[in-house]
């Protein structure tokens, strides 16, 4: 048994421009090779593009997109006897936000086009409307959890 103290989960600080922890989390998810300024530039350009296209605040669209993409349940593999079952487990707090951000960024990178900020803005606008690849991913996860709900008695104990 480990005697080390568990590290406390730390939320990132609020973003300077938008005063939002969600924006800072999103910047940290976009980050590649430690280039934070580039990640900030991508997100800020995407939010300004959303404002130009929809005449709505980009931060409101971002928050709506993240709440639409956040999963309620996910599947965790559980080994019982020699067989591995996919057990549906409820997603807690910050993990659901991280999954939503990860999916939004993944599917915006996969879109065609050259400019990452425009691809990200389009994916955010689609997710805010309730369409798009990230929403489809969430629905797939929920559908698989619904199909495997027979194994919910094998639920994994979470700490």
N, C-alpha and C positions, 0 to 999 in steps of 0.2 A: 504494500500500500504506500502510495506516495505521501510524503509528509510536507511537500511544498504547498504553499498557499496558492489558491486559485486566483488567477488574475481577474480583475474586475473588467467588465465590458465597458468600454468608453465610447460614448457617442462623439462623432466629430463635431468640431466647433461650427458655429453658424457661418455662412458665406458672407463676405463683406458687402457684396453688391445687392443681394436679395434678402439678406438676413434669414436664411433658411438652412436648416441642417440637411434637408433633402437635396438641395442643390449641391452642397459640399459632398454628400455621399455619392451623388451622381458623378461629380467631377473625379472622385477617387476611383470610381468604377471605370470611367473612360480612360483613365491614366494608362499610358504605355511607356515603358522604359523610364519612369520617373519624371516625365515631362509634364509637370502640372500646369504650366502656363498655356501650353498647347491644348490641354484638356479643358481648361477654363474658357479659352477662346472658342473652342468648338461648341460648348454648351451655351455660352452667351450669344453666339451667332445664331444658334438654333432657336433660342427663346425669342430673339429679336425677329427672326424670320416668321415664327408663329404669330407674333404680334402684328406683323405686316399683313400676313395672309388672312387671319381670322378677326382682326380688330379686337382681340381679347388678350388679357395679360398672359404672357408665356408661362409664368409661375403657376397660375391657376390651371392651365392646360397640362402642365407637367404633373401637378398633384392629382388631377383627375385621371390622367393616363396611368400613373402608378397605382392608384386605388382600383382601377379597372383590371389591371394585370396581376395584382397580388393574389397568389393562390391561397386557398383555405386549407387544403389537404395536399399531402404529397405521399409518394410511395417510398418506403425504406425496405431494403432487403433484409430478411430475417431467416437465419438458418435453423431449421428444426429437423432433427433426425438425419438428414442427408439431403433433404430437399430444401431449396431456397424459395421462400414465399415473399411476394411483394405485399407488404403490410401497409394499409393506409394509415397515416399519422397526421394529426392536426399540426399545422405550421404555426409556430409561435412568433410573435412580435417582429423583431428586426429581421429575422430570416426571410419572412415573406416579402419584405421590402427589398432585401438584397436579391432575392430570386427575380422579382419584377424588374429591377434595374438591370440585372444581368441579361435577362431575356430581351429587354428593349434595346440594349446596346448590341447584343449578338445579331438580332434581326435587322437592325439598322446598318450594321457593317456588311451584312449579306446582300442588302439591296444594291441594285445597279446604280451607277452614277459615280461621279468623281469626288464631290464635296461631302465630307462626313457630316458637317453641320446641317446641310439640307436633308441628307438621308435620315439623320436623327430627328430633325423637326417633322418630317413626314411620318415617321414611325410614331412619334409622340401624338401627332394630330389624329392618326388612325386609331391609336389606342384610346385616346380620349373620347372618340366617337363610338368605340366598342367594336371596331373591326381591326384587321391587321394580323400579322404573323404572331406577335406576342400574345394577343388575345386567344388565337387559335391554340397556341402552346398551353396556355392556362386551361382551356377547355379540354384539351387532350389529357392533361394530368388529372383533371377532375373526373373525366370519363373513365380513365384507367383505375382510379381510386374507387369509383362506384362499382366497377366490374370486380374488383378484388376485395370488396367489403366483407366477403365471407371469411377472410383471414384476419379480420379486425380483432378477434379474440387473442391473437398472438402479439398484441400491441407491445411495442418496445417501451421499456421504462425509461423516461427521460429524467435527467438530473436537474 
